[in-house]
Amino acid sequence: MTVNRGPGRDGSDWRRVRALVLDGATLCSLCGGELDLTAPPRSPQAPSVDHVIPLAELQRYDPETRRRMALDPALLRPAHYGCNSRRGAGRRPTARRTSQQW
């Protein structure tokens, strides 16, 4: 039995847009570290896709708007699974570390 986790995390549309976001991605948008495309799924360095607007915040919208926003590539970014998990639902993105002060 497949568990439906709602728009933005399940189904063929999600798999398609996830692949699009991760295609060619090399860096985590949250920490700036290199993504390990060979890492086992759900390991801290594995690639994942972060929703810029957490799915929990989309609950105030109607179902079609929620679905459209949850699957919009412009509102998604590549991230390490560990970084994405630490950010969690409802937390705003943290500033990326850079190699030098600008």
FENRAGI-V391780 format. One record per residue. N is the residue number from 0. PSI is psi in degrees with one decimal (NA if undefined). D_FIRST is the distance of its C-alpha to the first C-alpha in Angstrom with 2 decimals. Layout:
n | psi | d_first
N | PSI | D_FIRST
N | PSI | D_FIRST
This chain:
n | psi | d_first
0 | 132.0 | 0.00
1 | 133.1 | 3.81
2 | 127.4 | 6.51
3 | 112.6 | 9.51
4 | 8.0 | 12.50
5 | 173.2 | 15.01
6 | 142.2 | 17.60
7 | -1.7 | 18.98
8 | 6.8 | 16.16
9 | 159.2 | 13.30
10 | 171.5 | 13.27
11 | -35.1 | 15.89
12 | -42.9 | 18.74
13 | -44.1 | 18.12
14 | -39.7 | 18.01
15 | -49.3 | 21.19
16 | -32.8 | 23.08
17 | -45.6 | 22.16
18 | -39.2 | 23.63
19 | -45.6 | 26.61
20 | -38.6 | 27.34
21 | -14.5 | 27.14
22 | 115.1 | 29.15
23 | -2.6 | 32.49
24 | 136.3 | 31.82
25 | -20.4 | 33.79
26 | 147.2 | 34.24
27 | 128.3 | 32.26
28 | -12.4 | 33.30
29 | -42.0 | 33.27
30 | -14.8 | 35.39
31 | -1.3 | 36.88
32 | 163.4 | 35.89
33 | 136.8 | 34.85
34 | 139.0 | 31.19
35 | 98.4 | 30.19
36 | -11.2 | 28.11
37 | -2.7 | 27.78
38 | 145.6 | 26.50
39 | 146.2 | 23.21
40 | 141.7 | 20.31
41 | 10.8 | 20.64
42 | 155.3 | 24.14
43 | -34.1 | 26.86
44 | -4.2 | 28.47
45 | 147.1 | 25.42
46 | 142.1 | 25.48
47 | 177.5 | 23.40
48 | 125.2 | 24.05
49 | 134.4 | 25.64
50 | 117.9 | 25.75
51 | -44.5 | 29.49
52 | 111.5 | 28.87
53 | 143.4 | 26.19
54 | -33.4 | 23.22
55 | -33.8 | 24.36
56 | -18.9 | 27.65
57 | -7.8 | 26.17
58 | -21.3 | 25.14
59 | -9.6 | 28.67
60 | 163.1 | 28.23
61 | 158.9 | 26.96
62 | -41.0 | 23.39
63 | -40.4 | 24.76
64 | -42.3 | 27.03
65 | -48.2 | 24.33
66 | -46.3 | 22.18
67 | -44.5 | 25.32
68 | -37.7 | 26.51
69 | -25.1 | 23.25
70 | 10.2 | 23.22
71 | 115.1 | 27.01
72 | -26.9 | 28.11
73 | -19.2 | 31.31
74 | 17.2 | 29.48
75 | 152.7 | 27.59
76 | 151.3 | 29.12
77 | 145.2 | 28.46
78 | 158.9 | 28.39
79 | 147.2 | 27.80
80 | -42.4 | 24.52
81 | -44.0 | 26.85
82 | -42.1 | 29.06
83 | -41.8 | 26.27
84 | -42.2 | 24.81
85 | -37.6 | 28.38
86 | -42.3 | 29.06
87 | 177.0 | 26.18
88 | 136.1 | 25.63
89 | -13.7 | 28.86
90 | 136.6 | 31.19
91 | 153.5 | 33.38
92 | 144.2 | 33.79
93 | 160.2 | 36.43
94 | 141.6 | 39.25
95 | 143.1 | 38.87
96 | 144.6 | 41.25
97 | 166.0 | 43.83
98 | -13.0 | 46.14
99 | 164.3 | 49.21
100 | 134.8 | 50.52
101 | NA | 51.03
